Amino acid sequence: MESMHGAAGKIRLAVLEGDGTTRELAGSIAQAMDHPCATPVAYHSFEPFYAASTQVRPDVMIVDLETLGQDGHLSRLAAAQPQAMLMAISPRESLSRSLAAMEAGAHDVISLPIDPVAVAERIDRFLIQNTRLPRGESLRRQAAPNSGEPRDLTTTREPFRFESFVGGSARMRDVYDQIRRIAPSSAPVFITGESGSGKELAAAAIHARSPRAGAPFIAINCAAVPGELMESEIFGHARGAFAGTSESRPGAAEAADGGTLFLDEIGEMDLALQSKLLRFVQTGTVQRAGDTRSRPVDVRILCATNRDPHAEIAVGRFREDLFYRLHVLPIRLPALRDRREDILPLAQSFLARYAREEGRAFSGVAPCAGEKLLTYDWPGNVRQLENAVRQAVVLHEGDALTAQMLPAFLLGDGGLSHRHEPVRGAAAPFGARRRGGEIEPLWAQEKRIIEDALDAFDGNIAKAAAALEISPSTIYRKRQSWSDRIEGGDGGLFTGFAG
Ligand SMILES: Nc1ncnc2c1ncn2[C@@H]1O[C@H](COP(=O)(O)OP(=O)(O)OP(=O)(O)O)[C@@H](O)[C@H]1O
C-alpha cells in the first residue's frame, strides 16, 4: 500500500489557483486542517503545476477549473496522481459542470467564493473516510470478493466507504453517484426507502457534499413530536403564542438558514402543518407561530419517508401539491436484502467500531457467523444489522465473531423465512404466550411487542412505530395505559422509556 503521507507523516497539499481565488488560499486551507500539512505548493498555470505534482506526489490537489483550461487536463491529473484526493473549484454552482468534473476524476467540486475552513473540513473528512489507497488499488480490492479470490471472512478488509456509508454494491454505488450529482444543486430532495436503510445518512451526505456544507444541517423527525408542537419546532413561535411562552423563538427552518433542513418521516406530518410547509417552500419565508411578520430564509429542503408517498396521497394523508414541490430530486435507498454483498463489509465495520468502543479484541467475522448474516433477510435493514453486531460485542468476548454470539433471531432456520417479519430486531415471536400456565393477557403481549420494537430502535418511538406500522401516538397512548394499569395511574407520562 502506497503511503499517502509526505515527510514526517504530513499531508502534501498542491493548489492550482485561479483569478477568483486568493494567493493565500493554499496556506489558509493548510492552516485550517486538522491533519498536519507540509508547506503547500501553489501554482497559477497548469504545466508547472503538473510537473511539480509529478515530483511532489501530493496527497490533496485543489484545482481551479478555469485555470486548468482544457477539459482533458483534469483527467490527466487524476490519472497521473491516483493517490491524491482531487478537488475542483468551479467559478459558479453548476450541476453539469460538477458532473463533468466528477466524471473526469474529481472527488469533490466546490464553487466560488471559497471558504478555506469549509474546504479544510471536507479534506479532513475525506482523508478520514477514504481507504487511503491509490484509486486503482482501492477498486481492485473492492472487486476482490467477486473475482474468484477465496473469501477469508475473518480477515479485516478495508470496506468501500462514501461519506458515512459503508458498502460498495452496485446498487449503493448508484446511490453515491446520485448523491454526487444532486449535492451541488439547491433543489429539494425526496428520499425513500425502508426503515433503517440509510435515508438520514443520505441526507447528511448530500449536505456534506453541497456548497452549504459549511452552514448548519438541521434534522427534524416529524413523527417524534406531537403535531401541535411540531409547528413551533419547524417554524418557531412568537412571544406569548402559547401559554407559558415568554420568549420569541426561531424554529429549525430559521436555524438552518444558509444550510439544509432535513424533514425525516415527512409522511407523519399533519395536514395543517403540510399547508404551512407548502407556503414556506413556495415563498422562501417563515412565519413564526403567533407572529404576523414573514422572515426570508435560504434553506435547502431534504425530506424522507419509509411510506409509499403515492399511497399516502391516494388516501388523503399527504398533500399532492406539497409532494410535487418536494419530489424534485428523488433518491431511493435499496433494502439490505437486495444488496447482500454489503452485509459482511457492514458487519466488519460495525464490529470494528463497537469492539473499539467496548474495549473488545474482535478482529473479524468467523465463517459460521458470516453464513448466518448473509442468509438472513434483514427486515430492519442496516440498523438491525448494526444492533445485532453491537449486541454480540457487548455480550461476548473473543477474536472472531462466531454464530453462537449472534442474537437468537439469526440462529433459527437460516432466516430467509423471516421475510416480512413485522417487528425489527431481536423481537420475541408473536403468539399468545403462556405465563405460569395462563394465557398472557392481550395488553401484556402488546406491551412486550412494543417494548421489543423500542429496544430494536434504541428507544426511538417514531422508528418503532414505523416498523410496527402504527402511529407514534398509539405508542404514547399505550404506554400511558400501561403505566395507569401497573402503577395505579399516577399521571406520570412515559416513565421508564427513552425517547
Ligand atoms: N450504508 C451504511 N453504512 C454504515 N452505516 C449505515 C449504513 N446505512 C445505515 N447505516 C446506519 O444504520 C442506522 C440507520 O440508518 P438511518 O437512520 O440513516 O436509516 P433511515 O432509513 O433514516 O431509518 P428510518 O426510516 O427508521 O429513520 C444508523 O445508525 C446508520 O448510521
The ligand as an ORCA input file, in Angstrom:
! r2SCAN-3c Opt
* xyz 0 1
  N     -24.528      2.004      4.364
  C     -24.386      2.240      5.670
  N     -23.154      2.236      6.218
  C     -22.982      2.420      7.550
  N     -23.988      2.626      8.409
  C     -25.227      2.648      7.910
  C     -25.500      2.471      6.524
  N     -26.831      2.565      6.327
  C     -27.377      2.804      7.529
  N     -26.421      2.839      8.486
  C     -26.640      3.012      9.925
  O     -27.873      2.376     10.219
  C     -28.652      3.172     11.111
  C     -29.944      3.593     10.421
  O     -29.641      4.481      9.358
  P     -30.566      5.754      9.047
  O     -31.032      6.394     10.321
  O     -29.863      6.612      8.056
  O     -31.785      4.988      8.365
  P     -33.195      5.585      7.934
  O     -33.502      4.975      6.612
  O     -33.166      7.082      8.035
  O     -34.150      4.952      9.031
  P     -35.631      5.465      9.496
  O     -36.520      5.396      8.309
  O     -36.012      4.443     10.507
  O     -35.443      6.851     10.040
  C     -27.781      4.353     11.517
  O     -27.084      4.021     12.695
  C     -26.805      4.469     10.347
  O     -25.598      5.037     10.757
*
